[in-house]
């Protein structure tokens, strides 16, 4: 999938950004207003992982790892700079 750390982090950034967009779009939709925040986040996560699995053939566990790594390390790097 990627060869260097910067390519790995860029892929993680893209996945994290996509996940956030899915959550935001579900929150802003009519269906999202009817659900609790936790339910919206779970539904969005399910949609996101399905999308990633179908489009780039990356399994759920790998996707979760990439997103988690970026949320923990990539964003903190940006905040420190």
N, C-alpha and C positions, 0 to 999 in steps of 0.2 A: 504494500500500500504506500509506504513512504520510506525514504532511505536515511534522512538526516533528522536531527532533533527539531530543526526549524520547520521542516515539512510535516513532521508529526504534530507539532503544536498548531500549525496552520490548519491542518485537517480537524484537529480538536476544536479550534476556534470556530470553524465553519459549522461543525455539528452543534456546538453549544449555542451559537447564534440562531441556527435553525430551530432548535428545541425551544428557545425563548419566543421565537416568532409564532410557533404553534401554540404555545401557552397563551400568548397575548391575543391571538386571533380567536381562540376558543373563549377566552374571558370576554372579549368584545362582542361575541356573537350572542344571539338570543338564547341559545341553549346554555351558554356559560353562565348567564345571569340566574338561571334556575337552580344551579348546583352550588355547593359549597366550594371554597377555594381548594381544599384538598381533593375533592372529587374532580374539579377542573384540571388540576395538575396531574392527577392519575390518568384521566381520559387523554389529556394532551401527550403524556408520556407514551401511552399505548399507541396513539396515532403516529407519534414521532418515530418510535422503534419500528413500527410496521413500514413506514415510509422509507427509512434507512435500509431495512432488510430487503425490501423490494427493489429500491433504486440502485444501491451500490453494493448489495450483497454482503453487508457487514452485520454480523450477528449481534444480538442484544447485549450480551456480556461485553464484547469488545467496544461497542458504542458507549455503554455506560462507563467503562474505564476511561475512554478518551474524554468524554464530557467531564467526568469527575476530576481527572488530572488537570484539565484546562481550568475548571472552576477553582481548583485549589492553588495551582501554581501559575498558570498563564495570566489570570486576571490580577493576581497579587503582584506580578512583575510589572504590569501596566500601571497599577496604582502607585507603586514605588518610584516609577520613573517620572 
